[in-house]
């Protein structure tokens, strides 16, 4: 999930639209997949490619800039070392 604030009472997005503000790296293009990033607290439009990294699509870019549809896939792939 994506934390909506600092306190547990702020909530967590399990699935839905979220404005990622400055928490996304890469270029936002509607429909483009987004991935878990190695940078702490970030998501990325760039697919991980390094040895030993995990590739998991966690959603897609929405039609509004910096807004994504968060809906993580159940599976992932580990890239060979």
Secondary structure as UniProt FT lines:
FT   STRAND          2..3
FT   HELIX           8..10
FT   STRAND          12..13
FT   STRAND          16..19
FT   TURN            21..22
FT   STRAND          24..25
FT   TURN            30..31
FT   STRAND          33..36
FT   TURN            40..41
FT   STRAND          43..44
FT   TURN            51..52
FT   STRAND          54..55
FT   STRAND          57..61
FT   TURN            65..66
FT   STRAND          67..70
FT   STRAND          77..78
//
